[in-house]
Amino acid sequence: ALIGEPEGSLNYGANWRASTYIGGSPGADDPEPVTNIVLNEIMAHTDYSNVQRPEHESNDWIELYNTTGTSINLAGWYLINHNRLPRCGLGLN
């Protein structure tokens, strides 16, 4: 233990572990992951242009599929990059 930090303390690094969530879930196990949302389609690195239809521009996008019959609030959900850093917030207005 570190001086001044008892072994049961949440500030004691040996009590830490990897977490699914940014900031972790201090003092508790990670919540169970939501499995009701499926990443159904991905369109990335698109390069589309049509001079006859310029309004159809190229955009990256994803499609999420809700496997339940109820609405799911996506507030606080993010797409992350390979470094596990949040890149794009979902459910934001």
Backbone as XML, in Angstrom:
<?xml version="1.0"?>
<chain id="A" units="angstrom">
  <residue number="1" name="ALA">
    <atom name="N" x="0.843" y="-1.190" z="0.000"/>
    <atom name="CA" x="0.000" y="0.000" z="0.000"/>
    <atom name="C" x="0.881" y="1.244" z="0.000"/>
  </residue>
  <residue number="2" name="LEU">
    <atom name="N" x="0.322" y="2.304" z="-0.514"/>
    <atom name="CA" x="1.031" y="3.575" z="-0.492"/>
    <atom name="C" x="0.892" y="4.199" z="0.884"/>
  </residue>
  <residue number="3" name="ILE">
    <atom name="N" x="1.861" y="4.998" z="1.272"/>
    <atom name="CA" x="1.801" y="5.679" z="2.559"/>
    <atom name="C" x="0.546" y="6.545" z="2.584"/>
  </residue>
  <residue number="4" name="GLY">
    <atom name="N" x="-0.241" y="6.390" z="3.620"/>
    <atom name="CA" x="-1.458" y="7.190" z="3.764"/>
    <atom name="C" x="-2.645" y="6.655" z="2.971"/>
  </residue>
  <residue number="5" name="GLU">
    <atom name="N" x="-2.460" y="5.575" z="2.230"/>
    <atom name="CA" x="-3.557" y="4.984" z="1.450"/>
    <atom name="C" x="-3.769" y="3.539" z="1.892"/>
  </residue>
  <residue number="6" name="PRO">
    <atom name="N" x="-4.821" y="3.262" z="2.632"/>
    <atom name="CA" x="-5.073" y="1.881" z="3.039"/>
    <atom name="C" x="-5.394" y="1.008" z="1.825"/>
  </residue>
  <residue number="7" name="GLU">
    <atom name="N" x="-5.109" y="-0.287" z="1.944"/>
    <atom name="CA" x="-5.286" y="-1.190" z="0.811"/>
    <atom name="C" x="-6.722" y="-1.257" z="0.310"/>
  </residue>
  <residue number="8" name="GLY">
    <atom name="N" x="-7.699" y="-0.936" z="1.136"/>
    <atom name="CA" x="-9.095" y="-0.957" z="0.702"/>
    <atom name="C" x="-9.539" y="0.335" z="0.031"/>
  </residue>
  <residue number="9" name="SER">
    <atom name="N" x="-8.666" y="1.321" z="-0.036"/>
    <atom name="CA" x="-9.020" y="2.630" z="-0.579"/>
    <atom name="C" x="-9.180" y="2.584" z="-2.092"/>
  </residue>
  <residue number="10" name="LEU">
    <atom name="N" x="-10.157" y="3.327" z="-2.602"/>
    <atom name="CA" x="-10.324" y="3.436" z="-4.050"/>
    <atom name="C" x="-9.194" y="4.240" z="-4.681"/>
  </residue>
  <residue number="11" name="ASN">
    <atom name="N" x="-8.432" y="4.976" z="-3.871"/>
    <atom name="CA" x="-7.291" y="5.723" z="-4.387"/>
    <atom name="C" x="-6.048" y="4.853" z="-4.512"/>
  </residue>
  <residue number="12" name="TYR">
    <atom name="N" x="-6.092" y="3.633" z="-4.019"/>
    <atom name="CA" x="-4.961" y="2.709" z="-4.074"/>
    <atom name="C" x="-4.962" y="2.036" z="-5.442"/>
  </residue>
  <residue number="13" name="GLY">
    <atom name="N" x="-3.920" y="2.298" z="-6.243"/>
    <atom name="CA" x="-3.872" y="1.837" z="-7.628"/>
    <atom name="C" x="-4.018" y="0.340" z="-7.815"/>
  </residue>
  <residue number="14" name="ALA">
    <atom name="N" x="-3.582" y="-0.464" z="-6.850"/>
    <atom name="CA" x="-3.709" y="-1.920" z="-6.979"/>
    <atom name="C" x="-5.166" y="-2.368" z="-6.962"/>
  </residue>
  <residue number="15" name="ASN">
    <atom name="N" x="-6.064" y="-1.497" z="-6.532"/>
    <atom name="CA" x="-7.490" y="-1.830" z="-6.532"/>
    <atom name="C" x="-8.162" y="-1.463" z="-7.852"/>
  </residue>
  <residue number="16" name="TRP">
    <atom name="N" x="-7.431" y="-0.894" z="-8.763"/>
    <atom name="CA" x="-8.006" y="-0.477" z="-10.037"/>
    <atom name="C" x="-7.961" y="-1.618" z="-11.032"/>
  </residue>
  <residue number="17" name="ARG">
    <atom name="N" x="-8.805" y="-1.528" z="-12.038"/>
    <atom name="CA" x="-8.795" y="-2.487" z="-13.139"/>
    <atom name="C" x="-9.305" y="-1.779" z="-14.380"/>
  </residue>
  <residue number="18" name="ALA">
    <atom name="N" x="-9.133" y="-2.413" z="-15.520"/>
    <atom name="CA" x="-9.641" y="-1.838" z="-16.766"/>
    <atom name="C" x="-11.157" y="-1.733" z="-16.688"/>
  </residue>
  <residue number="19" name="SER">
    <atom name="N" x="-11.693" y="-0.715" z="-17.337"/>
    <atom name="CA" x="-13.136" y="-0.501" z="-17.331"/>
    <atom name="C" x="-13.632" y="-0.287" z="-18.745"/>
  </residue>
  <residue number="20" name="THR">
    <atom name="N" x="-14.854" y="-0.654" z="-18.963"/>
    <atom name="CA" x="-15.496" y="-0.434" z="-20.252"/>
    <atom name="C" x="-15.804" y="1.040" z="-20.457"/>
  </residue>
  <residue number="21" name="TYR">
    <atom name="N" x="-15.986" y="1.767" z="-19.362"/>
    <atom name="CA" x="-16.482" y="3.126" z="-19.435"/>
    <atom name="C" x="-15.403" y="4.147" z="-19.106"/>
  </residue>
  <residue number="22" name="ILE">
    <atom name="N" x="-15.443" y="5.282" z="-19.799"/>
    <atom name="CA" x="-14.529" y="6.380" z="-19.502"/>
    <atom name="C" x="-14.812" y="6.844" z="-18.081"/>
  </residue>
  <residue number="23" name="GLY">
    <atom name="N" x="-13.795" y="6.949" z="-17.270"/>
    <atom name="CA" x="-13.978" y="7.322" z="-15.876"/>
    <atom name="C" x="-14.276" y="6.127" z="-14.986"/>
  </residue>
  <residue number="24" name="GLY">
    <atom name="N" x="-14.481" y="4.955" z="-15.589"/>
    <atom name="CA" x="-14.713" y="3.735" z="-14.828"/>
    <atom name="C" x="-16.043" y="3.716" z="-14.109"/>
  </residue>
  <residue number="25" name="SER">
    <atom name="N" x="-16.144" y="2.793" z="-13.181"/>
    <atom name="CA" x="-17.329" y="2.681" z="-12.328"/>
    <atom name="C" x="-16.810" y="2.475" z="-10.906"/>
  </residue>
  <residue number="26" name="PRO">
    <atom name="N" x="-16.301" y="3.558" z="-10.288"/>
    <atom name="CA" x="-15.614" y="3.446" z="-9.000"/>
    <atom name="C" x="-16.436" y="2.709" z="-7.944"/>
  </residue>
  <residue number="27" name="GLY">
    <atom name="N" x="-15.785" y="1.743" z="-7.313"/>
    <atom name="CA" x="-16.410" y="1.031" z="-6.215"/>
    <atom name="C" x="-17.427" y="-0.013" z="-6.626"/>
  </residue>
  <residue number="28" name="ALA">
    <atom name="N" x="-17.590" y="-0.238" z="-7.912"/>
    <atom name="CA" x="-18.596" y="-1.195" z="-8.373"/>
    <atom name="C" x="-18.121" y="-1.868" z="-9.648"/>
  </residue>
  <residue number="29" name="ASP">
    <atom name="N" x="-18.718" y="-3.009" z="-9.941"/>
    <atom name="CA" x="-18.454" y="-3.648" z="-11.224"/>
    <atom name="C" x="-19.038" y="-2.793" z="-12.331"/>
  </residue>
  <residue number="30" name="ASP">
    <atom name="N" x="-18.500" y="-2.938" z="-13.539"/>
    <atom name="CA" x="-19.098" y="-2.248" z="-14.687"/>
    <atom name="C" x="-20.546" y="-2.700" z="-14.842"/>
  </residue>
  <residue number="31" name="PRO">
    <atom name="N" x="-21.431" y="-1.774" z="-15.211"/>
    <atom name="CA" x="-22.799" y="-2.201" z="-15.516"/>
    <atom name="C" x="-22.777" y="-3.170" z="-16.699"/>
  </residue>
  <residue number="32" name="GLU">
    <atom name="N" x="-23.761" y="-4.046" z="-16.754"/>
    <atom name="CA" x="-23.861" y="-4.973" z="-17.875"/>
    <atom name="C" x="-24.007" y="-4.180" z="-19.167"/>
  </residue>
  <residue number="33" name="PRO">
    <atom name="N" x="-23.314" y="-4.574" z="-20.232"/>
    <atom name="CA" x="-23.446" y="-3.847" z="-21.500"/>
    <atom name="C" x="-24.842" y="-4.021" z="-22.091"/>
  </residue>
  <residue number="34" name="VAL">
    <atom name="N" x="-25.290" y="-2.986" z="-22.759"/>
    <atom name="CA" x="-26.583" y="-3.038" z="-23.430"/>
    <atom name="C" x="-26.413" y="-3.844" z="-24.706"/>
  </residue>
  <residue number="35" name="THR">
    <atom name="N" x="-27.213" y="-4.869" z="-24.867"/>
    <atom name="CA" x="-27.105" y="-5.710" z="-26.058"/>
    <atom name="C" x="-28.324" y="-5.574" z="-26.955"/>
  </residue>
  <residue number="36" name="ASN">
    <atom name="N" x="-29.141" y="-4.574" z="-26.687"/>
    <atom name="CA" x="-30.360" y="-4.387" z="-27.467"/>
    <atom name="C" x="-30.147" y="-3.518" z="-28.694"/>
  </residue>
  <residue number="37" name="ILE">
    <atom name="N" x="-28.960" y="-2.934" z="-28.828"/>
    <atom name="CA" x="-28.640" y="-2.101" z="-29.978"/>
    <atom name="C" x="-27.580" y="-2.820" z="-30.803"/>
  </residue>
  <residue number="38" name="VAL">
    <atom name="N" x="-27.836" y="-2.931" z="-32.091"/>
    <atom name="CA" x="-26.922" y="-3.621" z="-32.993"/>
    <atom name="C" x="-26.409" y="-2.623" z="-34.022"/>
  </residue>
  <residue number="39" name="LEU">
    <atom name="N" x="-25.102" y="-2.600" z="-34.233"/>
    <atom name="CA" x="-24.517" y="-1.805" z="-35.306"/>
    <atom name="C" x="-24.794" y="-2.570" z="-36.595"/>
  </residue>
  <residue number="40" name="ASN">
    <atom name="N" x="-25.774" y="-2.088" z="-37.347"/>
    <atom name="CA" x="-26.329" y="-2.831" z="-38.471"/>
    <atom name="C" x="-25.617" y="-2.564" z="-39.794"/>
  </residue>
  <residue number="41" name="GLU">
    <atom name="N" x="-25.307" y="-1.305" z="-40.072"/>
    <atom name="CA" x="-24.624" y="-0.942" z="-41.318"/>
    <atom name="C" x="-23.612" y="0.159" z="-41.036"/>
  </residue>
  <residue number="42" name="ILE">
    <atom name="N" x="-22.541" y="0.167" z="-41.826"/>
    <atom name="CA" x="-21.500" y="1.192" z="-41.715"/>
    <atom name="C" x="-21.134" y="1.660" z="-43.117"/>
  </residue>
  <residue number="43" name="MET">
    <atom name="N" x="-21.052" y="2.967" z="-43.300"/>
    <atom name="CA" x="-20.532" y="3.536" z="-44.545"/>
    <atom name="C" x="-19.441" y="4.518" z="-44.134"/>
  </residue>
  <residue number="44" name="ALA">
    <atom name="N" x="-18.198" y="4.169" z="-44.435"/>
    <atom name="CA" x="-17.071" y="5.006" z="-44.023"/>
    <atom name="C" x="-16.139" y="5.251" z="-45.197"/>
  </residue>
  <residue number="45" name="HIS">
    <atom name="N" x="-15.465" y="6.368" z="-45.143"/>
    <atom name="CA" x="-14.523" y="6.765" z="-46.193"/>
    <atom name="C" x="-15.202" y="6.794" z="-47.566"/>
  </residue>
  <residue number="46" name="THR">
    <atom name="N" x="-16.382" y="7.368" z="-47.590"/>
    <atom name="CA" x="-17.104" y="7.461" z="-48.857"/>
    <atom name="C" x="-16.486" y="8.529" z="-49.743"/>
  </residue>
  <residue number="47" name="ASP">
    <atom name="N" x="-16.545" y="8.312" z="-51.010"/>
    <atom name="CA" x="-16.035" y="9.269" z="-51.988"/>
    <atom name="C" x="-17.003" y="9.266" z="-53.165"/>
  </residue>
  <residue number="48" name="TYR">
    <atom name="N" x="-18.126" y="9.932" z="-52.973"/>
    <atom name="CA" x="-19.174" y="9.922" z="-53.980"/>
    <atom name="C" x="-19.467" y="11.349" z="-54.407"/>
  </residue>
  <residue number="49" name="SER">
    <atom name="N" x="-19.574" y="11.565" z="-55.669"/>
    <atom name="CA" x="-20.026" y="12.863" z="-56.173"/>
    <atom name="C" x="-20.726" y="12.636" z="-57.502"/>
  </residue>
  <residue number="50" name="ASN">
    <atom name="N" x="-21.728" y="13.453" z="-57.740"/>
    <atom name="CA" x="-22.502" y="13.369" z="-58.968"/>
    <atom name="C" x="-22.793" y="14.806" z="-59.389"/>
  </residue>
  <residue number="51" name="VAL">
    <atom name="N" x="-22.170" y="15.267" z="-60.450"/>
    <atom name="CA" x="-22.340" y="16.663" z="-60.871"/>
    <atom name="C" x="-23.782" y="16.953" z="-61.254"/>
  </residue>
  <residue number="52" name="GLN">
    <atom name="N" x="-24.529" y="15.945" z="-61.663"/>
    <atom name="CA" x="-25.934" y="16.146" z="-62.009"/>
    <atom name="C" x="-26.825" y="16.199" z="-60.772"/>
  </residue>
  <residue number="53" name="ARG">
    <atom name="N" x="-26.352" y="15.667" z="-59.645"/>
    <atom name="CA" x="-27.106" y="15.678" z="-58.384"/>
    <atom name="C" x="-26.186" y="16.107" z="-57.243"/>
  </residue>
  <residue number="54" name="PRO">
    <atom name="N" x="-25.735" y="17.374" z="-57.234"/>
    <atom name="CA" x="-24.769" y="17.806" z="-56.216"/>
    <atom name="C" x="-25.318" y="17.724" z="-54.788"/>
  </residue>
  <residue number="55" name="GLU">
    <atom name="N" x="-26.639" y="17.676" z="-54.639"/>
    <atom name="CA" x="-27.208" y="17.575" z="-53.290"/>
    <atom name="C" x="-26.957" y="16.194" z="-52.670"/>
  </residue>
  <residue number="56" name="HIS">
    <atom name="N" x="-26.590" y="15.225" z="-53.509"/>
    <atom name="CA" x="-26.266" y="13.888" z="-53.007"/>
    <atom name="C" x="-24.775" y="13.821" z="-52.705"/>
  </residue>
  <residue number="57" name="GLU">
    <atom name="N" x="-24.373" y="14.484" z="-51.647"/>
    <atom name="CA" x="-22.952" y="14.515" z="-51.323"/>
    <atom name="C" x="-22.556" y="13.306" z="-50.483"/>
  </residue>
  <residue number="58" name="SER">
    <atom name="N" x="-21.275" y="13.124" z="-50.361"/>
    <atom name="CA" x="-20.720" y="11.990" z="-49.640"/>
    <atom name="C" x="-20.674" y="12.275" z="-48.143"/>
  </residue>
  <residue number="59" name="ASN">
    <atom name="N" x="-21.183" y="11.358" z="-47.347"/>
    <atom name="CA" x="-21.101" y="11.447" z="-45.891"/>
    <atom name="C" x="-20.869" y="10.066" z="-45.313"/>
  </residue>
  <residue number="60" name="ASP">
    <atom name="N" x="-20.114" y="10.003" z="-44.238"/>
    <atom name="CA" x="-19.974" y="8.754" z="-43.502"/>
    <atom name="C" x="-21.199" y="8.609" z="-42.600"/>
  </residue>
  <residue number="61" name="TRP">
    <atom name="N" x="-21.637" y="7.380" z="-42.380"/>
    <atom name="CA" x="-22.801" y="7.163" z="-41.535"/>
    <atom name="C" x="-22.797" y="5.746" z="-40.973"/>
  </residue>
  <residue number="62" name="ILE">
    <atom name="N" x="-23.606" y="5.575" z="-39.935"/>
    <atom name="CA" x="-23.853" y="4.244" z="-39.387"/>
    <atom name="C" x="-25.355" y="4.077" z="-39.230"/>
  </residue>
  <residue number="63" name="GLU">
    <atom name="N" x="-25.785" y="2.843" z="-39.173"/>
    <atom name="CA" x="-27.184" y="2.543" z="-38.875"/>
    <atom name="C" x="-27.208" y="1.654" z="-37.641"/>
  </residue>
  <residue number="64" name="LEU">
    <atom name="N" x="-27.969" y="2.084" z="-36.646"/>
    <atom name="CA" x="-28.156" y="1.291" z="-35.442"/>
    <atom name="C" x="-29.523" y="0.630" z="-35.518"/>
  </residue>
  <residue number="65" name="TYR">
    <atom name="N" x="-29.600" y="-0.617" z="-35.104"/>
    <atom name="CA" x="-30.868" y="-1.342" z="-35.100"/>
    <atom name="C" x="-31.251" y="-1.642" z="-33.659"/>
  </residue>
  <residue number="66" name="ASN">
    <atom name="N" x="-32.442" y="-1.220" z="-33.276"/>
    <atom name="CA" x="-32.989" y="-1.450" z="-31.949"/>
    <atom name="C" x="-33.754" y="-2.774" z="-31.988"/>
  </residue>
  <residue number="67" name="THR">
    <atom name="N" x="-33.281" y="-3.783" z="-31.268"/>
    <atom name="CA" x="-33.901" y="-5.106" z="-31.300"/>
    <atom name="C" x="-35.114" y="-5.219" z="-30.381"/>
  </residue>
  <residue number="68" name="THR">
    <atom name="N" x="-35.419" y="-4.139" z="-29.653"/>
    <atom name="CA" x="-36.563" y="-4.163" z="-28.743"/>
    <atom name="C" x="-37.743" y="-3.443" z="-29.376"/>
  </residue>
  <residue number="69" name="GLY">
    <atom name="N" x="-38.864" y="-3.509" z="-28.721"/>
    <atom name="CA" x="-40.050" y="-2.805" z="-29.190"/>
    <atom name="C" x="-40.238" y="-1.458" z="-28.519"/>
  </residue>
  <residue number="70" name="THR">
    <atom name="N" x="-39.245" y="-1.014" z="-27.753"/>
    <atom name="CA" x="-39.362" y="0.251" z="-27.038"/>
    <atom name="C" x="-38.238" y="1.197" z="-27.439"/>
  </residue>
  <residue number="71" name="SER">
    <atom name="N" x="-38.443" y="2.470" z="-27.156"/>
    <atom name="CA" x="-37.422" y="3.479" z="-27.446"/>
    <atom name="C" x="-36.237" y="3.303" z="-26.500"/>
  </residue>
  <residue number="72" name="ILE">
    <atom name="N" x="-35.041" y="3.597" z="-26.999"/>
    <atom name="CA" x="-33.828" y="3.550" z="-26.186"/>
    <atom name="C" x="-33.151" y="4.910" z="-26.283"/>
  </residue>
  <residue number="73" name="ASN">
    <atom name="N" x="-32.866" y="5.502" z="-25.130"/>
    <atom name="CA" x="-32.218" y="6.805" z="-25.065"/>
    <atom name="C" x="-30.720" y="6.623" z="-25.309"/>
  </residue>
  <residue number="74" name="LEU">
    <atom name="N" x="-30.192" y="7.253" z="-26.343"/>
    <atom name="CA" x="-28.768" y="7.135" z="-26.684"/>
    <atom name="C" x="-27.922" y="8.246" z="-26.074"/>
  </residue>
  <residue number="75" name="ALA">
    <atom name="N" x="-28.517" y="9.087" z="-25.238"/>
    <atom name="CA" x="-27.755" y="10.153" z="-24.585"/>
    <atom name="C" x="-26.622" y="9.532" z="-23.776"/>
  </residue>
  <residue number="76" name="GLY">
    <atom name="N" x="-25.438" y="10.072" z="-23.923"/>
    <atom name="CA" x="-24.273" y="9.564" z="-23.216"/>
    <atom name="C" x="-23.543" y="8.452" z="-23.956"/>
  </residue>
  <residue number="77" name="TRP">
    <atom name="N" x="-24.048" y="8.058" z="-25.116"/>
    <atom name="CA" x="-23.377" y="7.045" z="-25.933"/>
    <atom name="C" x="-22.443" y="7.751" z="-26.897"/>
  </residue>
  <residue number="78" name="TYR">
    <atom name="N" x="-21.301" y="7.140" z="-27.181"/>
    <atom name="CA" x="-20.313" y="7.710" z="-28.090"/>
    <atom name="C" x="-19.743" y="6.635" z="-28.994"/>
  </residue>
  <residue number="79" name="LEU">
    <atom name="N" x="-19.368" y="7.032" z="-30.195"/>
    <atom name="CA" x="-18.511" y="6.200" z="-31.028"/>
    <atom name="C" x="-17.092" y="6.529" z="-30.607"/>
  </residue>
  <residue number="80" name="ILE">
    <atom name="N" x="-16.236" y="5.526" z="-30.544"/>
    <atom name="CA" x="-14.866" y="5.755" z="-30.108"/>
    <atom name="C" x="-13.896" y="5.338" z="-31.200"/>
  </residue>
  <residue number="81" name="ASN">
    <atom name="N" x="-12.676" y="5.881" z="-31.132"/>
    <atom name="CA" x="-11.650" y="5.513" z="-32.112"/>
    <atom name="C" x="-10.797" y="4.371" z="-31.568"/>
  </residue>
  <residue number="82" name="HIS">
    <atom name="N" x="-9.770" y="4.009" z="-32.303"/>
    <atom name="CA" x="-8.912" y="2.889" z="-31.906"/>
    <atom name="C" x="-8.182" y="3.130" z="-30.585"/>
  </residue>
  <residue number="83" name="ASN">
    <atom name="N" x="-8.072" y="4.379" z="-30.165"/>
    <atom name="CA" x="-7.449" y="4.710" z="-28.881"/>
    <atom name="C" x="-8.472" y="4.771" z="-27.756"/>
  </residue>
  <residue number="84" name="ARG">
    <atom name="N" x="-9.711" y="4.375" z="-28.061"/>
    <atom name="CA" x="-10.831" y="4.381" z="-27.117"/>
    <atom name="C" x="-11.171" y="5.787" z="-26.627"/>
  </residue>
  <residue number="85" name="LEU">
    <atom name="N" x="-10.950" y="6.778" z="-27.490"/>
    <atom name="CA" x="-11.309" y="8.151" z="-27.170"/>
    <atom name="C" x="-12.638" y="8.480" z="-27.840"/>
  </residue>
  <residue number="86" name="PRO">
    <atom name="N" x="-13.556" y="9.157" z="-27.140"/>
    <atom name="CA" x="-14.848" y="9.493" z="-27.747"/>
    <atom name="C" x="-14.664" y="10.386" z="-28.966"/>
  </residue>
  <residue number="87" name="ARG">
    <atom name="N" x="-15.314" y="10.034" z="-30.060"/>
    <atom name="CA" x="-15.189" y="10.798" z="-31.299"/>
    <atom name="C" x="-16.505" y="11.444" z="-31.707"/>
  </residue>
  <residue number="88" name="CYS">
    <atom name="N" x="-17.605" y="10.791" z="-31.445"/>
    <atom name="CA" x="-18.888" y="11.289" z="-31.932"/>
    <atom name="C" x="-19.969" y="10.922" z="-30.927"/>
  </residue>
  <residue number="89" name="GLY">
    <atom name="N" x="-20.647" y="11.938" z="-30.402"/>
    <atom name="CA" x="-21.722" y="11.678" z="-29.453"/>
    <atom name="C" x="-23.008" y="11.292" z="-30.161"/>
  </residue>
  <residue number="90" name="LEU">
    <atom name="N" x="-23.707" y="10.336" z="-29.606"/>
    <atom name="CA" x="-25.007" y="9.927" z="-30.125"/>
    <atom name="C" x="-26.084" y="10.468" z="-29.199"/>
  </residue>
  <residue number="91" name="GLY">
    <atom name="N" x="-27.260" y="10.656" z="-29.722"/>
    <atom name="CA" x="-28.365" y="11.119" z="-28.900"/>
    <atom name="C" x="-28.245" y="12.569" z="-28.484"/>
  </residue>
  <residue number="92" name="LEU">
    <atom name="N" x="-27.380" y="13.322" z="-29.156"/>
    <atom name="CA" x="-27.212" y="14.737" z="-28.837"/>
    <atom name="C" x="-28.059" y="15.572" z="-29.775"/>
  </residue>
  <residue number="93" name="ASN">
    <atom name="N" x="-28.620" y="16.645" z="-29.260"/>
    <atom name="CA" x="-29.422" y="17.537" z="-30.111"/>
    <atom name="C" x="-28.549" y="18.589" z="-30.734"/>
  </residue>
</chain>
